[in-house]
Amino acid sequence: MPNDKTLFIVGAGFSKNAGLPLQSEFTRLFLRATKHRSGLSRFLMPTLAKFVEGTFGFMPDKDDVSLYPDLEDIFTMLDLSANSGHNLGLKYPPQELRTVRRMLLSRIIRMLNKAYLDGKRNPPPERTLLLDFLRGIDPEKHQFVSLNWDLVIEGCLEELRVPYQPYYSREIDPIALDKQHHLVCSRPDSAGLTICKMHGSINWLYCDCCRRAYWVPVRDVARLAVQVLKKDEVEKIYPKRVSRRLCCPSCEMDLGVRLATFSYQKSLKVPLFESAWLEAEKVLRRAAKWVFIGYSLPAADFEFKYLLKRVALSRSIPPQIVVVTKNPPRTESQASTERQRTSSALTYQRFSERVNEFETGCVRV
């Protein structure tokens, strides 16, 4: 039976308020590392630039950044070849493609983490509204489904000293680094706020041996940008030894990082993703109100769109649906066909006739 909770479904537009990039802004921020003179990201860029140049013909020092291939295209090409065990041309066998994929993820983890920290140091005007919104969150009344990898919700709640930890699912356990940089399981001191992350999170670790999953505090996220790479890849990429490898507290095997990429070939058949999707289905089924914030139902998220449609149609009491958009929806007489196609509000109207209302700006809890 539905409960009286409000479920917030958030996308990149939500995190934009904390200074993080929209997906359309990823490329420019991603390529900024090609000019870095310090930091570990600069060691990744020559290999990534060579791959994009050889595969798509783009040269960042000569070509317009607007011509850079979409991340969906890059990841889809990588996944279609690597996951099927095929080469992508003469120079990239599957094992090399998997290395390139991990390097891409490593760069993105660093980029998102740095963007969050920069937004915290030099906050945009919208960040105050975001903090005011999150200050009113109550785990007894509110839940989240996030399509983002970032830690904006967790980091802002930690900044506000909110006395509860995130709850991702029953299968994803909290851990922390001790003084010797070993991982130890940590029990939460208080109740958790449900945050279902559909595509993974930059603070999640996964063991390929025992298939256990863990999450680390916000302060330790930078370590995972190295952990996403294999040990031999780290030794080859970086000229000096970097941080110590993190091992599973249960079986002591090397831990990895799993993220569902910007791709039409997302690999979601992994226990930690299956657990997150099951948790999301539970909260979607029970919440009285679905509030969409900064999420535009992109075509690549067809699995999630199907989940929304399936759950909504299966409920005897439909959810109240609210869409928070940057701009108000336009009618046929107010906008051209092209503007209607790009309007997130009208995208929702086409997707579901059960949209009850639209709001602009930041929703109140």
LOKOL-254244 format. One record per atom (N, C-alpha, C, O): x, y, z. Coordinates in steps of 0.02 Angstrom, whole numbers, plus 32768, in hexadecimal, padded with zeros to 4 digits. Layout:
<recs>
XYZ/...
</recs>
This chain:
<recs>
802A7FC48000/800080008000/802C803F8000/8060803F8021/801880747FDC/803E80B27FDC/804380CF8022/801480CB8049/807C80EF8031/80848112806F/8081815D8061/807281728029/808F81858094/808981CE808B/80CC81EF807C/80D3822C8083/80FE81C78068/814081E3805C/814482058017/811F81F57FE9/817182358013/817F82577FD4/81C1823C7FBA/81F3823A7FDE/81C182287F7A/81FD820E7F5A/821882427F29/81F482577EFC/825682577F34/827682867F07/82A1825F7ED5/82CD82397EE8/829482697E95/82B982487E5F/82E4827E7E3F/82CA82AB7E1F/832682797E47/835382B07E36/8383829C7DFE/839982637DFA/839382CE7DD4/83C382C57D9F/83F982FA7DA2/840383197DD6/841C83037D6B/845583317D6A/844183797D79/8469839F7D94/8403838C7D67/83ED83D07D75/83E983DF7DC0/83F184187DD5/83DD83AB7DE8/83DD83B27E31/842383C17E49/842D83F07E70/8454839A7E32/849983A37E48/84B983E37E2E/84E983FC7E4A/849D83FD7DF7/84B5843C7DDB/84B484747E0F/84DD84A17E0D/848484717E3C/847E84A47E70/84B984A47E9F/84C684D67EC1/84DF846D7EA2/851A84697ECD/855984787EA6/859084727EC2/8553848B7E67/858E849B7E3F/85A684647E11/85D9846C7DF1/8582842C7E0E/859783F57DE3/857C84007D9C/854C84257D92/859D83E17D6B/858983ED7D25/854B83C77D11/853F83907D2A/852483E47CE4/84F183BE7CC1/8514838F7C91/854F83987C81/84F0835D7C79/8510832E7C4B/852983517C0C/855B833E7BEF/850583867BF6/851A83AC7BBC/855B83D37BC8/857C83E97B99/856C83DC7C08/85A984017C1A/85E383D37C2D/861A83EB7C3C/85D683927C2B/860983627C40/864983687C15/868083677C2F/8640836E7BD3/8679836C7BA5/86AC83A27BB4/86E783947BBA/869483DF7BBA/86C284177BC6/86E8840E7C08/872484197C0A/86C583F97C3C/86E683EE7C7C/871483B27C7A/874A83B27C97/86FF837E7C56/872783427C4F/876A83517C2D/879F83397C43/876983797BF7/87A583887BD2/87D383BA7BF3/880C83C37BDE/87BB83DA7C27/87E4840B7C4A/882483EC7C65/8857840E7C6C/882183AC7C74/885B838A7C91/889583847C60/88CE83777C74/8888838E7C1E/88C0838B7BEE/88F283C37BF9/892B83BE7BE3/88DD83F87C1C/890984317C2A/892184337C73/894384627C87/890E84007C9A/892383FE7CE0/896F83F37CE5/898B83CC7CBF/898E84167D13/89D5840D7D20/89E183E87D61/8A1A83D97D72/89AD83DA7D85/89B283B47DC3/897483877DC9/8944838F7DA3/897683597DF9/893E832C7E02/894682ED7DD7/896A82EE7DA5/892382B87DEA/892B82787DC8/890482737D87/891482497D5D/88D2829D7D7C/88AB82997D3F/88D482A67D01/88C5828B7CCB/890982CE7D07/893082DF7CCC/895482A37CAE/896482A27C72/8960826F7CD6/898182337CBD/895082077C94/896681DB7C6E/890F82127C9C/88DD81EB7C78/88CF82077C32/88BD81E27C05/88D782487C2A/88BE82697BEE/88E282577BAD/88C082537B7A/8923824C7BAC/8942823A7B6C/892481FA7B4E/891781F87B11/891A81C77B77/88FC81897B5E/88B581947B47/88A0817A7B13/888E81B97B6E/884881C67B5C/884481F17B1C/881981E47AF1/886F82237B16/886F824D7ADB/888282247A9D/8865822E7A67/88B281F77AA4/88C681CC7A6C/888D819F7A56/888481947A1A/886781857A86/882F815A7A75/87F981807A4F/87E181697A1B/87E781BB7A68/87B281E27A48/87C981FA7A03/87A181FB79D4/8808820E79FD/8822822479BC/882181EA798A/880D81F37950/883881AF79A0/883B81767972/87F781597960/87EF813E792A/87C78160798E/878581427983/875381727964/872B815F793A/875681B27979/872581E37962/8744821B7938/87208244791B/8788821E7935/87A98252790E/87AC8296792F/87B882C8790D/87A182987971/87A082D97994/87E382E579B5/87FF82B979D6/87FE832279AB/883E833779CA/8830837479F5/882383AA79DA/8833836E7A39/881E83A57A64/884783E57A5C/882E841B7A6C/888483E07A43/88AC841D7A3A/889D844179F8/88B4847979EE/8877842079CC/8868843E798B/881E8446797D/880A84747959/87F584197999/87AE84187988/8784843E79BA/8797844779F4/874A845479A4/8719847579CF/86FE84437A02/86EA840C79F0/86FD84577A41/86E5842A7A76/869D84147A69/868A83DD7A7D/8676843E7A47/8631842C7A3A/862C83EF7A0B/85F783CF7A08/866383DF79E8/866483A679BB/867A836679DE/867B833079BF/868C836B7A1D/86A283307A42/866882FE7A47/862F83127A54/867582BE7A3D/863E828D7A3F/861C828B7A83/863C82957AB7/85DC827E7A83/85B782777AC1/85D2823C7AE9/85E9820B7ACD/85CD82437B2B/85E4820C7B56/85BC81CC7B49/85D681957B4F/857C81D47B37/855381997B26/857381737AEB/857581367AEB/858B81997ABA/85AA81797A7F/85EB81567A93/85F7811D7A7E/861581777ABB/8655815A7ACF/864A811A7AF7/866780E67AE8/8620811E7B2A/861680E47B55/85F180AC7B30/860080717B3B/85C280BD7B04/859F80897AE0/85CE80647AB1/85CA80277AAC/85FA80877A8F/862C80667A64/865980387A8D/866780007A79/867080517AC6/869A80287AF1/86767FEA7B09/86917FB37B06/86387FF37B20/86137FBB7B3D/85FF7F877B09/86037F4B7B16/85EA7F9E7ACE/85D57F6F7A9A/860E7F417A85/86047F067A78/864A7F5D7A81/86847F357A6D/869F7F0B7AA7/86A57ECE7AA2/86AE7F2C7ADE/86CF7F0A7B17/86A27ED37B34/86BA7E9D7B43/86627EE17B3C/86357EB07B5C/86287E747B2F/86167E3F7B47/86317E7D7AED/86267E457ABF/86687E227AAD/86687DF17A89/86A07E3D7AC7/86E07E1E7ABA/86FD7E2D7A76/87247E057A5B/86EA7E667A58/87027E777A15/872F7EB57A17/87297EDF7A43/875B7EB979E6/87847EF479DC/87597F2F79C6/87237F2779A9/87737F6B79D4/87587FA879B5/878F7FC27987/87B77FEC799B/87907FA9794B/87C67FBA791D/88057F917929/88047F61794F/883B7FA57908/88797F7F790B/88A07F88794C/88C47F5B7961/88977FC2796C/88C27FD479A4/88A47FC579E9/88C87FC87A1B/88637FB579EB/88437FAF7A2D/88207F6C7A36/87E67F647A25/88457F3B7A52/88277EFB7A65/87FC7F057AA4/88017F397AC4/87D37ED47AB6/87A57EDC7AEF/87C87EF07B30/87AE7F1A7B55/88027ED17B3F/88237EE17B7F/883A7F2A7B81/883A7F4A7BB5/884F7F447B47/88637F8A7B43/88277FB87B4A/882B7FED7B69/87EF7FA57B2E/87B27FCC7B33/879A7FD07B7C/878280047B92/87A07F997B9F/878C7F997BE6/87B87FC77C0F/87A07FE87C3E/87F87FCA7BFE/88257FF97C20/881180417C12/880E806A7C3F/880280507BD3/87EC80947BC0/87AC80A67BE6/87A480DE7BFE/877F80767BEB/874080827C0F/874D80937C58/873080C27C73/877A806D7C78/878A807B7CBE/87AC80BE7CC6/87A180E17CF8/87D680D17C96/87F781127C99/87C4814B7C92/87C9817E7CB4/879381417C66/875D81727C60/8738817B7CA2/872A81B37CB8/872881437CC2/870481467D02/872F81677D38/8715818D7D61/877081587D37/879D81777D68/879D81C27D61/879981E77D93/87A181DA7D23/879F82227D17/875D82407D2E/875C82767D4D/8726821F7D20/86E482397D32/86DB823B7D7D/86BD826A7D98/86F382087DA1/86EF82087DEA/871382447E07/86F982667E32/875082507DEE/8776828A7E06/875382CB7DF4/875082FA7E1D/873882CF7DB8/8716830B7DA1/86DA831B7DCC/86D183557DE0/86B082E97DD9/867482F57E02/868683077E49/866783337E67/86B882E57E65/86CD82F37EAA/86E9833A7EB0/86D9835E7EDF/8713834D7E7F/873083907E81/86FA83C57E76/86FC83FA7E96/86CB83B87E49/869683E87E3D/866C83F47E7B/8658842D7E8A/865F83BE7EA1/863A83C67EDF/866283EF7F12/8646841C7F32/86A383E07F19/86CD84057F49/86D5844E7F35/86D5847A7F5F/86DC845B7EF3/86E084A07EDB/86A084C67EE9/86A185007EFC/866784A47EDF/862784C37EED/861D84D27F37/85FB85027F4A/863C84A97F60/863984B47FA9/866484F07FBD/865185177FE9/869F84F77F9D/86CB852F7FAD/86B385707F8F/86B685A47FB0/869A856E7F52/868085A97F30/8639859C7F19/862C85907EDE/860A859D7F48/85C685877F39/85A285B47F07/85A585F17F0D/857F85967ED6/855385BD7EAB/851785D47ED3/850885B87F07/84F386077EBB/84B986217EE1/848485EC7EF0/846485EE7F24/847C85BB7EC2/844885887ECB/845885587F04/842B85347F1C/849685567F1A/84A985267F4E/848585337F90/847685047FB5/847885727F9E/845485837FDC/840E85657FDB/83F6854B800D/83ED856A7FA1/83AA854C7F9A/83AD85007FA2/838184E27FC2/83E184E27F86/83E984997F8C/83F284857FD5/83D484547FEC/841C84A97FFA/8427849A8040/83E884A48069/83D9847E8097/83C384D98059/838384E4807D/835384AB8070/83308495809E/835284938033/8327845A8022/833C841B8049/831283FA8067/837C840C8048/839483CF8069/839183D480B5/838D83A280D8/8393841180CF/838D841A8117/834984028131/834383EE816B/831784038107/82D483EE811B/82C683A5810F/828E838E811C/82F6837F80F6/82EB833880E7/82E583108127/830C83188156/82B482E48128/82A782B88161/82A382718146/82788263811C/82CE8242815E/82CC81FE8143/828A81DA8150/827C81A78131/826381F4817F/822181D6818C/81EC81ED8159/81B781CE8152/81FC82238135/81CB823F8107/81E2824080BE/81BA82448090/8224823D80B4/824082498072/82708212805E/829181F38088/82758205801D/82A481D58000/82BD81F07FBE/829F821E7FA2/82F481D47FA6/831181EB7F67/831D81B17F38/832F817A7F4D/831281BE7EF8/832C81937EC2/835881C17E98/834081F57E7F/839781AF7E90/83C681DA7E6D/83E081B77E2F/83F2817C7E30/83E181DC7DF7/83FE81C37DB9/844681DC7DB1/846481D37D7C/846181FA7DE6/84A482177DE4/84D781E97E07/84C481BF7E30/851581F17DF6/854C81CE7E19/856681F77E54/858581DB7E82/855982387E54/857B82657E83/8561825E7ECA/853282387ED7/858182837EF7/8570827F7F3F/855682C17F59/856482D57F91/853082E47F2F/851583257F44/84E6831D7F80/84EC83437FB0/84B982EE7F7E/848A82E47FB5/84B082D37FF5/84A782F28029/84DC82A07FF0/85018289802B/853082C08046/853482CB8082/855382E28018/85838315802E/85618350804E/8578836A8081/852983678031/850683A1804E/84E783908091/84E783B980BF/84CB83538098/84AF833F80D9/84E6833A810D/84DB834B8147/8521832180F9/8559831E8127/856F8364813B/857F83718175/85708392810B/858283D78119/855083F8814A/856484208174/851183E68144/84DE84008171/84DC83DD81B4/84B683F081E1/850783AA81BC/850A838281F9/84C88361820A/84B3835D8244/84A7834A81D5/8468832581DF/847982E181FE/84A582BF81E5/845782CE8233/846C8292825A/84528250823F/843882278265/8459824481FD/8449820281E3/847281F581A4/848482238180/847F81B68198/84A981A18161/847E818A8126/84448179812E/849C818880EA/8476816F80B1/846A812580B6/849480FF80CE/84308110809E/842080C98099/841580BA804F/83E480D08032/844480948031/844080867FE9/841880477FDC/83EF80447FAE/842480148003/83FD7FD67FFF/84187FA88035/844B7FB68054/83F67F718040/840C7F418072/844E7F20805F/84717F06808A/845E7F20801F/84997EFC8006/84D77F288001/850D7F0F7FEF/84D27F688010/850B7F96800A/851C7FB08050/84F77FD8806D/85547F98806C/85667FA580B2/85977FE080B8/85C27FE9808E/858F800880ED/85BF803E80F9/860280248112/86047FF6813C/8638804080FA/867B80318113/86A280728119/868F80A580FE/86DA806E813D/870480A98145/874D80938146/875D80598153/877A80C38137/87C280B58139/87DC80C3817F/87D080F8819B/88028092819A/8821809E81DB/886480C281D1/887480D78199/888A80CB8207/88C880F28203/88FD80D081D7/892980F181BC/88F7808F81CF/8926806A81A4/890B8063815C/8927803E8133/88D48086814E/88B48086810C/8897804280FA/8894803080BF/8883801C812C/885E7FDF8121/88147FEE8126/87FF801B814B/87EC7FC98101/87A47FD38104/87867FAA813D/87957F6F8144/875C7FCA8164/873B7FA8819B/86F17FB88197/86DE7FF18188/86C77F8781A4/867F7F9281A3/866B7FC181DB/86847FBC8213/863F7FEF81CC/8629802081FE/85DD80208202/85BB802581CF/85C48019823D/857B80198246/85638061824B/8581808A826D/852B8071822A/851180B5822E/84FA80C68274/84E0809C8298/850681058288/84F2811B82CA/84A9812E82CE/848D81388305/848981348295/8443814B8295/841F812D8259/843D810B822F/83DF813C8254/83B68122821D/83CE813F81DB/83EC817581DA/83C2811C81A6/83DA81318165/83A48152813B/836981458143/83BA817E810E/838E819D80DD/83938174809D/83CA816C8082/835D81598085/835E81308049/83728159800C/8351818A7FFB/83A981447FEB/83C081637FAD/83CE812A7F7D/8403810A7F81/83A1811E7F4F/83A980E87F1D/83CE81057EE1/83B581307EBF/840B80EC7ED5/843481067E9F/843280D47E65/8451809F7E68/840E80E67E31/83FE80B87DFB/843A80A57DD1/843C806E7DB5/846B80D17DCC/84A580C57DA2/84E680BE7DCA/851D80C27DAE/84DF80B47E0B/851A80AE7E35/852D80F17E53/850B81237E4A/856580F07E77/857B812C7E9A/85C7812C7E9E/85E680F77EA3/85E581677E9C/862E816C7E9D/864B815A7EE2/8688815B7EEA/8621814A7F12/863B81327F52/862B80E97F60/862F80D27F99/861A80C37F2B/860B807C7F33/864680517F1E/866880607EED/8652801C7F43/86857FEA7F33/86647FA67F2C/86327F977F4D/86807F7C7F00/86627F3B7EF3/86987F067EF0/86CD7F117ED3/868A7ECC7F0E/86B97E947F0E/86A37E617EDA/866D7E447EDF/86CD7E557EA8/86BD7E247E74/86C27DDC7E8E/86A97DAE7E6E/86E27DD37EC8/86E97D907EE3/86AC7D7B7F0B/86897D4B7EF9/869F7D9E7F42/86667D8B7F6D/86267DB17F5D/85F27DA47F79/862B7DE27F2E/85F17E097F15/85D17E347F4A/85967E447F46/85F87E467F7D/85E07E767FAF/85EC7EBD7F95/86197ECA7F6D/85C27EEB7FAD/85C77F317F98/85CC7F5D7FD6/85AF7F4D800A/85F17F947FD0/85FD7FC18008/85F880097FF0/85FE80187FB4/85ED80378020/85F2807E8010/862080A08043/8620808F807E/864680D2802A/867680F58054/865D813D805F/863581568037/8674815D8095/865F81A380A2/867781D2806A/86A381C08043/865A820D8068/866A823E8035/86B4824E8035/86D282588000/86D38251806F/871982658074/874982348052/878182478042/873381F78046/875F81C4802A/875381B77FDF/877081897FC3/872981DF7FBF/871681D27F7A/875181D67F4A/875581AF7F1B/877F82057F56/87B8820D7F29/87E081CC7F22/87FF81C07EEE/87E081A27F56/880481637F52/87E781357F1D/880B810C7F00/87A7813B7F10/8786810D7EE1/8796811E7E99/878C80F47E6D/87B0815A7E8C/87C5816B7E48/880181427E32/880B81367DF7/8829812D7E62/886181007E55/884A80B87E58/8860808E7E31/881D80A97E87/880680657E91/87E080497E55/87DE800D7E4A/87C180757E2D/879C805E7DF2/87CB803F7DBE/87B580187D94/880B80517DC1/883D80347D94/88597FF47DB2/885B7FEB7DEF/886F7FC77D87/88907F8A7D9E/88D67F9B7DB9/88F37FCF7DA7/88F07F707DE4/89307F7D7E03/89687F877DD0/89907FB67DD7/896A7F5D7D9D/899F7F637D6B/89957FA17D40/89C67FBE7D28/89577FB77D37/894A7FF57D12/896380317D38/897F80607D1B/895880317D7A/897080687DA4/89BC806E7D9F/89D680A57D98/89DE80367DA3/8A2780367DA1/8A41804F7D5D/8A76806C7D59/8A1B80427D29/8A2F80567CE6/8A2080A07CD9/8A4680C27CB7/89E880B87CF3/89D180FC7CE4/89F781317D0C/8A0C81647CF0/89FF81257D4C/8A1B81587D78/8A65814D7D84/8A7B81157D90/8A8E81837D80/8AD6817C7D88/8AEC816B7DCF/8B21814D7DD8/8AC4817D7DFF/8AD4816F7E45/8A9D81457E64/8A6481447E4D/8AAF81227E9A/8A7D80F97EBC/8A4781257EDB/8A5681567EFC/8A0A81137ECF/89D281397EEB/89B481137F26/89D580E77F42/897881227F38/895A81077F75/895680BB7F75/8952809A7F40/895980A07FB0/895680587FB9/8913803B7FA1/88E0805C7FA8/89157FFF7F85/88D97FDE7F6C/88AA7FCD7FA6/88BF7FBD7FDD/88687FD17F98/88357FC17FC9/881D7F7A7FBD/880D7F677F85/881A7F537FF3/88077F0D7FEE/87C77EFF8014/87B77F228045/87A27ECE7FFE/87627EBC801C/876C7EA78065/87967E7C8073/87487EC58094/874E7EB180DA/873B7E6980E8/874E7E4C811A/87157E4C80BA/86FD7E0780C4/872E7DD380A8/87437DA680CD/873F7DD98068/876A7DA68049/87AF7DBE8037/87D97D988020/87BD7E008043/87FF7E1E8039/88157E217FF0/88507E297FE2/87E77E1A7FC2/87F77E227F7B/87F37E6C7F68/87D37E947F8A/88157E7D7F32/88177EC27F1A/87D07ED97F07/87AC7EB67EE4/87BE7F147F1F/877B7F2F7F10/877B7F587ED0/87AE7F747EBD/87417F5A7EB0/87397F827E73/87017FB47E7B/86DF7FB67EAF/86F87FDD7E48/86C3800F7E47/869780007E0B/86B07FFA7DD3/86567FFB7E15/86267FED7DE0/85F780287DD8/85D6803D7E07/85F580437D9B/85C780797D8B/85A480687D49/85C480517D1A/856380747D46/853E806C7D07/854880AB7CDE/853380E17CF3/856880A57CA5/857F80DF7C80/854981007C57/851180E67C50/855C813B7C3B/8530815E7C0C/853081367BCB/855681457B9D/850781047BC8/850A80D67B90/84C680B87B84/849D80B27BB2/84B980A47B45/847D807F7B35/848680357B43/845A800C7B37/84C280237B5C/84D27FDD7B6B/84E77FD77BB5/85177FB57BC4/84C17FF77BE1/84D27FF47C28/84D17FAC7C41/84A57F857C30/85057F9C7C68/85087F597C86/84ED7F5D7CCD/85107F727CFC/84AE7F497CD6/848D7F4F7D17/84857F0C7D3A/84687F087D70/849E7ED67D1B/84977E937D38/84D07E847D69/84F57E547D61/84D67EAE7D9B/85077EA77DD1/84E17EAD7E12/84B47ED77E17/84F07E847E45/84C87E857E82/84BC7ECA7EA0/84857ED77EB8/84EF7EF67EA1/84E47F367EC2/84B27F617E9B/848C7F877EB9/84B27F5D7E57/84807F817E30/843B7F627E38/84097F857E41/84387F207E37/83F87EFE7E3F/83D97F0F7E82/839C7F187E87/84027F147EB6/83EA7F267EF8/83CF7F6E7EF9/839B7F7B7F16/83F37F9C7ED8/83DD7FE27ED6/839C7FE97EAF/8370800F7EC4/83957FC47E78/83587FC87E50/831C7FA97E75/82E47FC27E70/83297F747E9A/82F37F577EC2/82DC7F877EF8/82A07F8E7F04/830B7FA97F18/82FA7FDA7F4B/82D380147F2D/82A3802C7F4A/82E780297EF1/82C4805F7ECF/827D804C7EBD/824F80747EC4/8274800E7EA7/82307FF77E96/82037FF87ED4/81C880087ED0/821F7FE67F0D/81F97FE67F4C/81E0802C7F5C/81A680367F6B/820E805D7F5A/81FB80A17F6D/81CD80C07F39/81A080E77F4B/81D780B17EF9/81A980CA7EC6/816380AE7ECF/813180D07EC3/815F80707EE4/811F804F7EED/80F8806B7F28/80BA806C7F27/811C80847F5A/80FB80977F99/80F180E27FA2/80C380F67FC5/811C810B7F84/811981537F92/80DA81727F77/80C481627F40/80BC819F7F9D/807F81C17F88/808D81F47F52/806382017F27/80C982137F54/80D982487F24/811E823B7F06/814E822B7F29/812282437EC3/816282417EA0/817282887E8A/814B82A77E65/81AB82A27EA0/81C082E57E8D/820082DF7E64/823482CA7E7F/81FD82F27E25/823782EF7DF9/825B83337DFB/823B83667DEF/829C83327E0A/82C283707E0E/8300836A7DE1/832B83407DED/830483937DAE/834083967D85/834D83577D5E/838783477D50/831983337D4C/832182F67D26/82F482F97CE9/82B883057CEF/831182EE7CAD/82ED82FB7C6F/82DA82BC7C48/82CC82C17C0C/82DA82827C68/82C782437C47/82EF82387C06/82D1822F7BD1/833282377C09/8359822E7BCB/834C81EA7BAC/833A81BA7BCE/835681E67B6A/834781A97B45/8371816E7B5C/835A81357B5C/83AF817B7B72/83DC81457B86/83C581237BC7/83DB80EC7BD6/839881437BEB/837E81277C2A/833E81007C1E/831081047C47/833A80DB7BE8/82FB80BA7BD7/82E880847C0A/82AD80777C14/831A80657C2B/830A80337C5F/82E680547C99/82B680387CB4/82FC808F7CAD/82DD80B27CE4/829880CD7CD0/826A80CB7CF8/829280E57C93/825080FC7C7B/821E80C37C7B/81E380CD7C8B/823680887C69/820A804E7C6A/81F5803D7CB2/81BC802C7CBE/822480427CE1/821480357D27/81DF80667D40/81AF80527D61/81E880A67D30/81B680D87D45/817180C87D29/813F80C97D4D/816F80B97CE8/812F80AC7CC8/810F806D7CE5/80D3806C7CF3/813780397CEE/811C7FF97D07/810080007D4D/80CA7FE77D5C/812580237D79/810E802B7DBE/80D180587DC1/80A180497DE4/80D2808F7D9C/809A80BD7D9D/8059809C7D86/802480A77DA4/805D80737D52/802180537D37/800980197D62/7FD080037D5C/80357FFF7D8D/80227FC57DB6/80017FDA7DF8/7FE67FB07E1B/8004801B7E08/7FEA80317E48/7F9E803D7E43/7F8580597E13/7F7B80267E76/7F3380337E79/7F25807C7E89/7EF380987E72/7F51809B7EB1/7F4D80E27EBF/7F8981037E9E/7FC180FB7EB8/7F8181277E68/7FBA81447E44/7FDE81787E6F/7FBE81997E99/801F81807E65/804381B37E8C/803281F97E73/802282037E38/803782297E9F/8035826F7E8A/8079827F7E6D/80AC82727E8C/807B829A7E31/80BA82A67E0E/80C582F17E07/809A83157DEB/80FD83097E20/8111834F7E1A/815483537DF7/8181832D7E07/815A837F7DC7/819883897DA1/81B283CF7DAF/819084007DA2/81EF83D27DC9/820F84127DD6/823D84217D9B/826E83FC7D90/822F84557D76/825684667D3A/827684AB7D42/826184D47D6A/82A984B67D19/82C984F87D19/829A852C7CFB/829785657D14/827785197CC6/824985477CA4/820385297CA4/81FC84EC7CA2/81CF85517CA7/818B85377CA5/817C85177C62/819A85297C30/814D84E77C60/813C84C67C21/811B84F77BF0/80FA85277C05/812584EB7BB0/810885167B7D/80CF84F17B5A/80D184B47B51/809E85167B46/806584F97B21/807584FA7AD7/80A885157AC2/804884DC7AB0/805184D97A67/805785207A4A/807E852B7A1C/8030854E7A64/803085927A49/806B85BC7A60/807985F07A44/808D85A57A93/80C485CC7AB0/810885B77A98/813885DD7AA2/810F857E7A79/815285667A68/815285437A25/811F85297A0F/818A85437A05/8192851F79C6/819984D579D3/81A184C07A0D/819584AE799E/819B846579A5/81DF845379C2/81E4842579EA/8213847679AD/8256846779C6/825B84747A11/8278844B7A35/823F84AB7A28/824184BA7A6F/821984877A97/822C84747ACF/81E284727A7C/81BA843F7A9F/81E283FF7AA7/81DD83DD7ADA/820883ED7A73/822E83AF7A74/826383B07AAB/8272837C7AC9/827F83EB7AB9/82B483F07AEA/829C84047B2F/82C384087B5E/825C840F7B36/824184237B78/823883E77BA4/821483B87B93/825983E77BDE/825283AE7C0B/820B83A87C25/81F383717C32/81E983E17C2D/81A483DE7C44/817783B97C13/8150838E7C27/817E83CA7BD3/815483A87BA1/816A83607B97/814183377B83/81A983517BA3/81BF830B7BA1/819882E27BD4/818282AA7BC6/818F82FE7C0F/816882DB7C42/811F82D57C2E/80FF82A27C3B/810483097C10/80BE83077BFC/80B382D07BC8/807E82B07BC7/80E382C77B9C/80DE82927B6A/80E5824D7B8A/80C7821D7B74/810E824A7BBE/811D82097BDD/80E381F07C09/80D581B47C0B/80C3821E7C2B/808E820A7C59/8057823E7C5C/8065827A7C63/801A82287C58/7FE182567C5E/7FD182647CA6/7FA4828C7CB6/7FF682447CD4/7FE7824C7D1B/801182817D3D/801282857D7B/803482AB7D17/805882E37D35/802683137D53/7FFC83307D2F/802A831C7D95/7FF883457DB7/800883907DB5/7FDB83B97DAF/804883A07DB8/805A83E77DBA/80A483F07DA9/80CC83C27DB0/80B5842C7D92/80FA843F7D86/810C84777DB6/80E284A17DC8/814B84777DCB/816584AD7DF3/81A684C57DD4/81C7849F7DB0/81BA85027DE2/81FA851B7DCC/8224852D7E08/820A853C7E3E/8266852B7DFE/8292853B7E36/829C84FF7E63/829C84C77E4C/82A3850C7EA5/82B184D77ED5/827184C67EFC/825084F27F17/826184877EFE/822484727F20/822D84767F6B/8265846D7F85/81F984847F8D/81FB84857FD6/81EA84407FF2/81C0841D7FD8/820D842E8028/820183ED8047/81BF83F0806C/81AA83BF808A/
</recs>
